[in-house]
Each structure stands twice: as C-alpha cells, then as structure tokens.
Amino acid sequence: MRMSKMYFRTLREDPSEAVIPSHKMLIRAGFIRKEASGLYSYMQPGWRVLRKISQIVREEMDEKGAQEIYVPILTPKELWEDSGRWNDYGPEMWRVTDRHGREFCLGPTHEETFTDIVRTDISSYKQLPFFLYQIQPKYRDEERPRFGLLRSREFFMKDAYSFDVDQEGLDRSYDIMYDAYNRIFNRLSLTFKPVEADTGAIGGSNSHEFTAFSEVGESDIVLCDNCGLAATVEKAECVDAAPQDDVEMLPLEEVETPGTKTIDLVAEYLGLDKKQTIKALLFVTYDEETMEENGYVAAFCRGDREVNMTKLVNALGIPEHCIAFADEHEMSEATGCVGGFTGPKGLHDCTIVVDSELPGLKNLCAGACHKDHHYINMNYGRDYTGDIIADIKLTKEGDPCPCCGKPVHLTKGIEVGQIFKLGTKYSESMGAYYSDENQQRKPIVMGCYGIGISRTLSAIVEQNHDENGIIWPVAVAPFHVIITVMKPKDEEQMRLASEVEEALKKEGLEVLTDDRKERPGVKFKDADLIGIPVQITIGRRAGEGVVEYKLRREEEKQEIPAKEAIRRAVDLVRKEGDGRCFIK
C-alpha cells in the first residue's frame, strides 16, 4: 500500500474532547473519525486492526467448535417481553418504532434472539450440546458516551451462547469458553486477568469478567496477592468487622449536634472515630414498567464505609435504572428523614436496608431524624431494625480478603470480555425445552460469552503506546512494516523501496510505503504515531543497498543491508504473529 494513494490523514493536535491516550491517538493517527457523540467511523488502518482482532476471536471460537451465524441487529419487542427484559434493561436500550407502530430495539445483546432460534429447532437431548456465536455491531444509548471506543453508542461485539442438557454440561461449556478467552487475550498481547463479576442485566448465577489492566479503566478490581482472589469491586464480598459481643450496650441518648450534616463533622464534634458512626443514604425507587415513583429506601452502613450500588440494587431485587438519590425535602415529608441528620430510628414508610456489619456493632452514633441532633449508643435490635440486612458496602484498599484474611489491594482495568452461566433464565421464560431420554420436557441450560471487539482495540492501545504514539503488537498491527522513503523523487530510493516492498510481500508481510511528498520529520512523526512494528527507512545509502532498520518499540536504529532488514522483519512477524496475523 502506497500512502500517496491512501485515503488517510493524521492530526498534529489532540482532539479537544479526548481525555485518555487511546482516544487521542486513534483519532490523531487516522484510525477512527468521530461522526457524533459516541459514534465513530473506522478508517482503513483502524478497520484493518478491527478485522484482525475479529479474526483471532473467530479462530479461537471455531477451534472450540462454536458455529458462527448472523442475526438481525433489529429485535422485535415481543422477544424481550418473552424474557421479561423489555422494561428491565433500562434507558440504554435503543427502542424504535416502525411505520406500522410495531416496536423494536437495536440489540444491545442477543440472548433473546438466540434463545428464539433454538426453541424453534431443538426438541431432543440428542441435539445438544452446541455453541453458536456472531460478531456484529451492538447499540446502547449511553447517557454520557466518553473515552472514545471504551464507552460508545455503537460498538463491535462477539457474543456466543452455549446450549446444554444440564448444569454439568454448562460447567464444561463455561470452562471451554474460559480457556478460549485466555487464549484470545494472550494472542492479542494484553496484560489481563479473569475476575469474578456481577451478572448485571444479563442475569444468571456465575460470571467472570476479563479485565485488561489500565489506569484509565472503569472497572475497579479487588486483588489478593496471598490467595489469588480476583473480583470486580461490585462482586467482591466485604468482610464485616468482628461482632462486639462482649461490649455492654449503653443507654441511648439524644445529643445536640449543631451544623454537623456530614460524618466527618459529627465525628469531630463528638470526638468519635468514624467507625463508631452510621452513615445514611436516601433513595427513591421506580416501577420497572411505568417508571413512576415506587417508594423510598434508606440505606445504612458504617460511617467510614461507602455503599456499593450494585450490591444495594441486588439486595432490593430491582434493576439499576430503577433507583436514584432522593430529593431530601420530598422524602422528609413522606418518611420523617432529615437531610444530614437521618438515622434508622424514627423513619416510617420506607424500606430500611442495613449493612450486614452494623448488627454486630455496639453503641454507635446515628442521626436522630430531626435537625441538629444525633443519637449516641444506638444498638441494633434494641433501638432500630432493618427490613433488609445485606452486605451493601464497597471494598476498599487494605480491607481483609474474604478468603484468607490478608489485606487486598485495588487496581483499575478495562472490561474486554465477560462470560456468564445463564442457567435456565431465558429457556424457561421463553419456552426453550428439549425432551430427555425418558421423554421428559426440560429447559435447555444456557451460557453467554461476550467480547467487546472495539473496546479491546482501545485497550490494546492503552497498554501499548508512548508519548509519540501507538506501538502495535505484531498480531493486530494494521501493517507489519512501514517503509519510509526520504526523497520519493530520487530514483535510487524508490527503486530500492519497491524491491524491499515486493520482497516482503512475497513473504506474506503487509507493507505500507510512505512515498508522500512530505518533509522527513513529518514522515517520522507519522510513523511513530501510527505505530507499525517494523520501520525501514530508505535514504542517502539507497545506492549501496543499505537501509535504516528500527523496531517501533525500541530506540535503537541500525544501518544494515536491505536483504538483512527483510530477513529480520520476516523473522519477527513469523515469530510474534504466530503465522496468523494477516488480513483474510
């Protein structure tokens, strides 16, 4: 490919809306182009990378016996009503209506469609097990699209589904996909870890998120170096403080605490450790179908803790989009709460959720539900109770590991894939049954396995760049070699460039030749920005058959014979690309 003939341009400055490196560099390097908030066009080099990632995913899926199909992106409302998710999925679902008034959605995921296909065709246990998968665009109406491809409205995804006769079969299928995902992300040269995760809107019993480590990631990961625990912060169990069984309950007292509307202020005013206080958070919930107000919730945890919203909605048994922070004035009239001075004693007409740690603690301080007053020596059972008691606290750095008790640490990552044990969630609701050997009808047992192809592209850049641009791993690089011609008008230089290009192409390598009429400095900057693994520069010693050879990831440059440069480039691509890093 000659750059002089290529529809391609780079930018010298970072786009104003871009914050993270991958977003900046993919736009500056001409890989993607913004069309609207959360919507991007993939230009030729970006599309080549996306195809290579998809190709690696396909190879590993096919190796595991999965069969690729394609289903419509547009999904009828009726299928989502069958599964009960039309209202559950929330405002991110892009709903559309055709000219006849029939409702559809742009698929954010496709459990319903795949279940519908299987319920029509499968009747006997003899037809199971099997995997189906697809790679296609997905759509989610993100409230705040950001970070380029990491959180966009249209994105590319591989979603696969397994269909088994029982839980044992699902466990085997899950393990097969778990292994496939490890192989995929290793081939993509990502530094990653599979971690236990919440099942979210997809549902099911168990889930693992495959997380690429990155400082800009939106996933918070809890890790224990001692026993190997790895979980998302939403999923990670939080160890309760030891119950204070031997502490005597003191008499409840109401004390004046003027102007102390925060935990920090009340603790300072009363001379207490924040661990001796109770924090209150106030919420309003909504009906799943009508989205009308459904009631109030007061959640309580220890004063030095934070509430984990995923754990809270799971405890309440509602979708995430059906809860929001309450208007304190409106909630006060209905429940008796007082902003900044709310405690679990004296509330009415609301659901009280108490973190599992609080019942074991004695003589705590909490709001008295009227202004400028708190209770001290408050104890669970005697002074207050909860409608729901559950672990709703967020794990923080240094908390004890729930498995071994050693301190955990937190890190950030980008979710690039997630796998789920769905069980019979969809097959039972949608009527996907088979007949066993005794002619008994049983629901098909399902699993679901997703990879964010476009998110993975962005994650690769986050892990592989420097201040000058992208550093593509060989397996997914848009081209393997870039040949930079210093003076395209020089016949000797162009002759040698053509010879090197043809020799590399005969070996199967993908070559980009920069023959533009640009200053050398511009070409070198673009070569680094684009990030192609091997850089061969042809300049003043072209007549001697000598070129400059450099790897993008290294600083060292060498002047070597062109034939040696060709040999090195071929060897590198064969070794690091595993012979399977070409556009098909």
N, C-alpha and C positions, 0 to 999 in steps of 0.2 A: 504494500500500500504506500503510495506516494502522498506526502502531506500537502503538496501543492495542488493535488486533485481532490483532497478530502474536505468534506463539509465539516469544518472544525474551527473552533476558536477558543483561546484561553483568555483569562482576565488577569490583569495585574493587581487589582484590589479585591479584598474580601467583600462579598455581598453584605449589605447593611443588616439584613435580618438574620444572618448566620451567626451562631454562637459557638458551636462545637467544631473541632477540626474537620471531621468528615464532611459536614455540611459545607463548610467554606471551600475545602479542597475539591470536592466533587463538582461544585459549580465552577470554580476558577479553572479547573483542568478541562472543562468542557465535557464532562461525563453526563451531567444532568442539567436540565434547564427548568426553572420554575415557570409554571403556567398560571397558577393561582395558589392560594394558601393550602398547603398540604397536597398539591398536585404537581407532578414533575414529568417532563419528557426525558427519555433516555436517549442521548445522542450516541453516535456509533460506538465510541470506545466504552461507554457505560453499558450499552446493550450487550456488547461482547462479554463484559465481565458477568453480567446477569445471566447470560446464556451458559457460561462456564460453570457458575455456581449451580444452576439448574441441572446441568449435565452430570455433575458429580453426585447430586442428590438422586437423579434418575438411576445412575449406575448402581448406587448402593441399594435403592429401593428394589430395582429389578433383581439384584443379586439375592435379595431376601425373598424373592418370589412374589412381590407385590405387582399388581397389574394396573397400568396407567389407563385412565379413562378421562373423559371431559364432561362436565355437567354445566348447565346454564348458570351464569352469574345471577340472572334474574330468577328469583324464587317466589312461588305463589304463597300468599298469606296462609292458605289452608294448611300447608305442611307445618308451618310454625305454630299454628293453633293446635294441630295434632299433638305436637310435642309439649305444648304449654309454654312456649318461649316467646310468642309474639309480643307479649307485654313484659316478660321477664328481662329481655335483652337490653331494653333501655333506649335512651335517645341516640346512642351511637349507631343504631340500626337505621340505614338509609331506606326509608319507605317511599314507594312511588305508586301512582295510580294510573292505569291505562285509560284510554278514551271511553271504555265501557264501564268505568267505575270499579274495575277489579283491582285489588291491592296486591302489591308485590314488594319485595325488598331486594336491594343489591346485596348479595350474600357476603356477610362478614365472616362466615364459616359455613360448612355444608353438612353437618350431621343429619339434618332433616332430609336432604335430597338423597344422600347415600342410603339412609335407612329406608326411604321410599322405594328406591331401586331394588333393594334386597328383599323387602317384604312382598314385592310382586313376584319375584323369581324363585325364592328359596322355599322349599317345602319339606325337605328331608335332611336328617343329620348327615347323610352321605354326601351332601353338597358342601359341607363345612369341614375345616376352616378355610379362609382365604383372606387376602388383603386387596383392597382397592385404593388407588391414590390418584391425585391430579396436581398439576401446577398451573395456577391461573391468578389473575388479579382478584383482590378482595377489597371491600369498601367498608369504611367505618367513618361516620360523621363526627370526627373528633371535635370537641369543643375548642381546643387550642392546639391545632397542629403545630409542631415545633421540631427542631433538631433535624430538619431535612427528612431523610428516609427513615429515621428512627420512629417518628410518630407522624404519619401522613394519612391522608384520606383514602388514597388508592395505594395498594401495596401488593407485592407478589408473594404468594404463599404456596407451599406444598402442604396439602392436607391428605392424610392417609387414614384408613379405617380398617380395623380387623373385625372379623365375624367368626365366633366360636360357639361350641355347644355348651360350654360350662366355664366356671371360674378358673379351673386348672388350665384349660386351653387359653383363656385370656392371659393368664400369668405367663405362659410360654410366648404368646404373641407379643406381649409387652416387653419381655426380655429380648426378643428378636429385634424389635424396633429400638430398644435402648442400645443394643450393640451397634445397630446401623447408624444411629445418631452419633455415637462416639467415633465411628469410622469416618463419617461425613465431616465432622468438625475438625478432626485431626488432618484430613486431607486438605481442608481449607486453611490449615496453618493457624488456627485460632487457639489462644490460650483460654480454656473454658473449664467449666465444672458442671456436672449434673447435680441439681439440688432439689430437695423435697419442696413441693409448691402447693398452694391452694388451688382448688379446681375451678373457682370462679363461676362465670356464667356458663361454662361448658358442662360442668357437673361431673358426677362420678365419684369414685371412692379414693383413688390414689393418683398422684401426679408428680412428675419430675420436670423441672424447668432446666434447660440447658443454657447456661449463662456464660457469656464471653466477658471476662474481666475488663473493666474500663472505668475510669474516673468519671466519665460523663453518663454512665449508665443510670437508668431509672429504677433498676431493681436493687434493693438492699439485701445483701446476703449475709447470713449468720454462719460462721465457721468455727469449728473447734479443732485446733491443731492436735489435741491429745487423742480424741477418739474418732475424728474424721466426720463428725456431724456437719452436714451442709443443708441449709434450708433457706428459703426466702423469708424475709422478716415477717411477712403476713402469715406464713405457715408455722414458723418456729415456736415451739412451746416455750413459755417463760416460767421459770421456777419460782414458786411462791416463797416468800420469806418464812422461816420456821415459825410455827404457831407458838404463841406466848402463853402456853397452858399454865405455866407456873406463876403468871403475873396476876395479882389481885385486881379485880375491877374496882375503880374508884367511883365515887358518886358523880353523876352527871351534873355539870354546871354550865350555865349560860353566862358568857362574859361579853363585855362591850369591846368591840374592836373597830374603832372609827377609821374609815377610809381604807380598810385592808381588803381590797377586792381581788387580790391575787394570792396564790400560795406563798410566794416569796415575802410579800408584805405581812401576811398574818403570821407566818413562821417567825419573822424578825420581831414583830410586835410582841408576841407571846414568848419569845425565847425558845422556840421549838425547832427540832430537826424536821425538815420537810417530810421525812419518813413517818412522822407522828401526825400527819395531816391527811385529810381526804379531799381529793380533787373531784369536782363535779363538771360534767359536760352535758349540755342540754340540746336535744334534737327534736325535730318533727319528722314523722314518717308519712308516706303517701300510699294510697291504694295503687296496686300494680296496674289495674285496668284503666281507671279513671284519672289517676294521678291527683286525686283530691286528698286533702289532709286526712290522715287516718288516726292520728293520736300523737302523744308526746312521749319522749323517752328521756330519762335522766340516767346517765352512766357515771359510776363512781369507781375511782381507783386511788391507790396511794399517791400522796402529793408529789412525790419525786418521779412518778411514772407518767407515761403518755398512753393514751388509748389507741389501740390498734383497730382501725376502722373495719378491716376485713374480718377480724375476729368478732367485732361487735355485730356486724350485719349477719354473720353466720349464727351468732347466738340468738338474734332476733328472728332468723329464718326469713329474711327479706332480701331482694336484690339490692345491689349497691346504689342504684339510681333512685331508690325509694326512701332515702334518708338525707336530711340536710340539717345544718345547725339551725336551731330555733331562734325566732325573734323573742328576746327575753321578756319584753313587755307583754306580748300576746300570751306567751306561755305562763307568765306570772298570774295573769287573770284566771287562767284555766286550772293551774296546778298549785299555786302558792309559792312557786320558786321566786327567788330574788337574785338578780344578776350580781355575781361576785360573792354572794352570801348564801348560796344554796347548799343544803345538806340533805341526807336521806331521811331525816326525821321531820315530819310536818308536811311532806308532799302528798298530793292526792291526785287522782285522775290522770296518772301517767304510769308507764312501765318503768320500774326501777331495776336497773342492771348493775349488779355489784361484782367487781372483780374478785376472783377466787381467793386472792391473797387477804382481803380485808377481814373475813370472818375469824381468822386466826389471830388477828392483832388486837391489842387491848389499849384502851384509854387514848383514843385518837381525837383529833380536833376536826370539826366539820362546820360548815355554815349552818346557821340557826333558822334560815328561811325568813329572816327579816333584817333590814338594813343595819349595818354596823354592829352585828352580833354574830358570835360563833358559840358552838358548844365545845367544851373540853371534856375528856374522859368518856367519849362515846364508844359504845361496845355493841357489836353485832348480836342480835338475838334479844338483848335486853332493851336497847334503845331504838333499833331500826332493823328492818329485814329487807330482802330483795325479792322481786318477782323472778329474776333470773340470776343465778350465780355461775359465772364462767370466767375462764382466762380471757380477758379482753385487753391485756397490757402489751405494750410493744417491747420487744427485747432490745437492750442497749449494750453498748460496748462494756465488756467486763462482767456481764451477768453470768451466773453459773450455768454450765451446759446441762440440759435436762437429761443427758445420757450418762455423763461421767462426773459432773460437778465442777470441772475445771473452767476457768474464765473463757468466754467466747470473744471473738472479735468480729467486727462488721466490715464489709467491703462492698463496693458497688460493681454492677455488671449490667450488660445488655442482654435481655432475653432474646435468644436467636431461635429457640425451639422449645416445645413443650409436648409431653406425652401424657395421656390420661387413660385410666381404667374406667370406662363409662359404665360397665356392667350392663344392666337391662333398662337403664334410664330411658333410652329412646325406643328400644324394641318393644317394651311394654306399653308405653304411651301411644306408640304409632302402629302397634299390631304386627310387628315383625317376628313371626313364630316359625318354628320347624317341628317336625314330628320325629321323636326319638325311635329307637329300635322297638319299643313297645307301643308305638303309635300314640304316645302321649305328647300333646302340644306343649312346647316350652319356648320361652323367649330367647332369641339369639343374644349371646353375650358379646358386647362390643368394646373396642378400644379406639382411641382417636390420637393422631400423631401429627403435629404441625411444625413446620419450619418456615420462618419468615425469610424468604429469599432476599428481598430488598433490604431488610434490616441486617441480614448477615453481610451483605455488601458493605453497608455503612460500618458495621462492627469490625470488618477486616481493615478498613481504612483507619479506624480509631486505634487499632493495635499496631498498625504498620505505616508510620509517617514520621517525618521530622520537620524542622522549620522550613524546609524548601519544598515539601510536597509529599506525595504518596510514595510508598515503597511496596509495590505489589508482590505478593508471593507468586512464584512461577505458575502454580496450578491455576490461578484465576486471572493472571495478567492479561490485559486486552491484546497485547502483543508480547512476544518473548524478547525481541531485540529492537532497539531503535538505532538506526544508522544516521548520524548527523553529518551532513556534507557542508564543510565550511564555506566553499565557494562553488555553488552549483554551475556557474558559467565556466569553471575550469574543467576541460575535457578529461584530464587525467583523474581528477577526483570523482567525476561522475562515472567514468569507466570502471574504476575500482569499486565504487559504491554498487554499481549494477552487478559486478561479479560476485561481491560478497552477498548481496541480497539474493541472487539466484542460487548460490551455493547453499545458503541457509534454508531457503525454501525447498530445495531438493531433499534436504534432510527432514523436512516437515515442519520447520520452525515458522512462526508467524512474525513477519518483519514489517516495521514501519520505517520508512526512509524520509527524513526531513530534508527535502530539497527546496525548501521555500527561499525566496529572496529576502531573507531577514538577516539582521546582524547576528554574529556568532553568540553574543551574550544573550540575546532573546532566545535563541535555539537551546542554549544550555539550560536556561531557566525553565523553559517549557519541558525539556527532557526530564529534569528533576521533578517538576510539578506533576507531570503525567505518571511518572513512577515506573516505567517499563524496566524489568530486571537487568537487562544487559544493555550497556551503552557503548556503541562503537563509533568513534569519531574519525572522519577521513579528512585530512588536511594537507599540510605542506609536504608530507613524505609519501603522498599517494604514488608518485612515480617510482618509488622504491618498493612499493607493495607493503608499506608499513602503516599501521593504524594505531589509534589510541583505544585501549580496552579498559572498561571500568564496569563494576557492578554497582547498581544504584544504591545498594545497602552499605557499600564500603566507600572509604575516602580515597583509597589508593588507585592511581591511574598508571597504566603501563603502555609503553610503545612496543608493539610486537608485530611480527609478520601477520598479514591478513589471514593466511591459512591457519595460523595458530589461534587467532581470535575466533575463527569459525569453529575450530575443534573445541575450544573451551566453551563456547556458547552452546553447542550441541550437547556436550557432556553435561553441562549444568541443567539444561532443560530435561534431558533424559533422566537424570538422577532425581531432581526435585519435583519434576512433573509426573514422575512415575509412568511416563509414556502415555498419559491420558489427560493432557492439558491443552487440547486443541479444539477449535470450533468445529462442530459436526453439522 
